[in-house]
Amino acid sequence: MNKVLKWIGITGSWRQTSPEIEERVRTEVQKIISSGNGIVTGGALNVDYQAADEVLKSKSLNQLKIFLPTSLEIFTAHYKKRVQEGLLTETQVKNLITQLTTIKELNPSSLIENNINTVVNQDTYYERNSEVVNASDELMAFQVNNSEGVQDTINKAKEKGIPVKLFPYDL
């Protein structure tokens, strides 16, 4: 197992995406993985999901760190509740839960659960953003419509002196 050279945080808007954004995320992640670097992300829908999916396809799970705001069990329950509320589709949630569960089974050290937090909310998401930044040497941000969560991560990276590569999108 080769040692990862650098860890690149991937952050992005989970609410909205486009084929252009997905293609860019996947292309950038492929470059990062093939150059011997690793991916750090937050386990959310869209950008985080796409980044983790590319790492899974490459079978390079030693080059992946996913930080969750809670345990996988609490995170899963939260997302299932979002389906019942009509905010997310059953397919989106099923795919995300399957992905995270698979990663945990294949390489438990790739999935970092926060076993202290008992709820998923803006505070725990922003705390998770801090964990992503703290584990990263650089940050790549795919920001749609000036997303506040992505901006939070960008601000934390800049405060820490981590280089940020921003891909802004208006949808």
Secondary structure, 3 states (H helix, E strand, C coil): CCCCCCEEEEEECCCCCCHHHHHHHHHHHHHHHHCCCEEEECCCCCHHHHHHHHHHHHCCHHHEEEECCCCHHHHHHHHHHHHHCCCCCHHHHHHHHHHHHHHHHHCHHHEECCCCCCCCCHHHHHHHHHHHHHCCCEEEEEEECCCHHHHHHHHHHHHHCCCEEEEEECC
